[in-house]
Amino acid sequence: MTTHTSKLLARLSRRTFLRGAGVAMALPLLECRQTLAAAGSNSQPRRMLLISNNLGVLPKPFFPKTAFPKKTGADYQLSPYLKELEAFRADFTVFSGLSHPAVEGGHSTENCFLTAAKNPTSSGFRNEISLDQFAAQRQGRQTRFATLNVGVNIDKANRSLSWTRDGVLLPAEDSPAALFKKMFLQGAAAEVASRLNQLRQRGSILDAVLESTRQFSRSLGDSDRARLDQYFTSVRELEHRLQAAGEWEQRPKPNAEQEPPHDITDRALLFDKFEQMLSMAHIAFQSDSTRIITLMVDAFATPVFQLNDEQKSTTGYHNLSHHGMRPENLAQLEKADRRQMVLLRQLLKQLAETPAESGRLLDSTMVLYGSNMGDANRHDNRNLPVLLAGGGFKHGRHLAFRHDNNTPLSNLFVSMLQNMGVETETFGSSTGTLNGLEFML
């Protein structure tokens, strides 16, 4: 290895940062970094984003029909909800007939979605380690953040997808701005305070690294410059959304007649905040700040909320979920469910358009979407709505298991852990890996 190559390798490690006053910005994967890093490792990084809405979705429009003529596997017919993801049909698998054995009790199961801990309503119940923490412990520290645990409208003291080996709740971060600060703002207290003040005045963290970016870009090829520009565009767009939502507090209010911007902490703006958290996840993966993210959408704690720009729900999400087959409630729930599918489609599009070590970022990122609730109207914790996208699996199928005797959801978790490079045959209540879910050759 030449002296020049050694120096370049030192500059272009997997955790290269551009620094400015109060800013430490991790760089995305670049072709030159990939080439140099290949000499030190033959393995490709694997990532996973684990998403749960603790009130689930309406089962009928989510699950593909499996009645006669029975069509599962690759020949299944997209359900009304899954049609929102039709552009990525080849990139996801939908499952039916999965649940956690002995994880029953309605809403009490929400903290068990990634743990499979049994009997959550029993006296002296103690949770177990969650999928994300299990993977992080087995893999060891590989990135700046071993995991990121985030939430939307989440009751931090009582709910989380992430739990330690001792069954201790790990609080979720529910502020996109706080997460943005955690990822990008570093340095002396005075520098960070100054940078925060600039952000409140509609500045950008990119301003702090402008000169170093110019110097760095001169050594890059056209393809890497394009990737860097794509990454910076994502960061700047997220900053603008945070500012427009009023997340950067203490900014002077405009002396105008129009309404001031809604603060992102307005719990009615459920889907706006969900979108921002998904954007944060994309940037975190793109910069390799972490490879494991959990995201709980706390619908249970969500009051009356915006269904779209023109319409609010008539009641809180929890009350709405107990629809009693009332048409007006079902119609509102369908709008809420479809918005989640649209946001998921946007995320898959972002991941598919982002280059990674080999192909698309989506190919190395598992995106799990599901819920502890099979049917919130009946407090039913069986037949959970679950889909898995990306991550290098063979997708484009509906894997249907018995609805009267569900397959353990933890079997899917074992398959995902093995895809992450974790050597294990068991997790939670698993009985093995999930039949029918195969890796790409």
C-alpha angles and dihedrals in degrees: 000000000000124000090247092052092048092053092047091049090052090052095044103048118145089265101048113157134197108216135203135154105312093351134102109176118189113218125233122243111288128191092243091052091048093052094049094043092052090073090063101042139026095194125094117225115252124206138188136197113196115199128182134176105200093214095047124204136286103286100214099059092038104053122067114243113262099176120108121336081044111208119177131140114047093334097065121129115241113248120231092264095043090054085074086066096043093119087063099040091126090052102057142050123210120209133202129184097040128129143133114270113241092003097125137135107096114250093009088077095065093095091049100060093102097027105047088210107171130236100012092179095055123110111270094013113178123191124229136222116299126233094253095051092045090054093045093051093048094047099044125216109324103151141032090270118032088207139348118219113195138166145190117228086341126173093230097194096054111022136056140138090217122077133167127237088263091055095254118151116243107211116238123231108237101179116087089198093053089049091047089051091048092052101043113018116080138142137066116354092247092052093050092047091051092049091049090052090052091050090053088055090055096266124141136234085227089070089065093058098035097112095042088048091055092049093046094047092057089070094051132091123239094264094052091046089054091051092049091049091050090052094048090048090055091050093048093048090051091050090052092051091050091050094046089052091053093242094140097078129216095035112146111263115242118258093227137112096244122095115273114250116276114252112243087234088070099115091210089070092071099147095042090057091043089055092051092050090051089051089051089052091052092051092045091055093041091056093039089237087142138351099207126059131170121197124186119192102205099208090161090066094044116107125198103333143187112268091183139331093290105035140054126194115261092231141007120298094253094052090044091054089061088067098157087210090291107159095222092054093044090051091053093047091051090054090050092048093048091051089057091051090050091051090049090051090052090052093050089050091052092049092045092052094048116089117230138177092296118009121321128000086237090064091062097036124079112207112196118190120183149110144236087233122080092179117002092189089067098028087243117165097187130096094026121204105246135162131171125203133187126347098120098288125136101258139173095091145106110227106200122192130181114296093201094050108025125210113239112266086216088072086068089048091055090052090050093048091052089049087055089056094255111145104223138122096194142047130164110325095343124147094192137303121324114276114237097020107114136182122238113255 
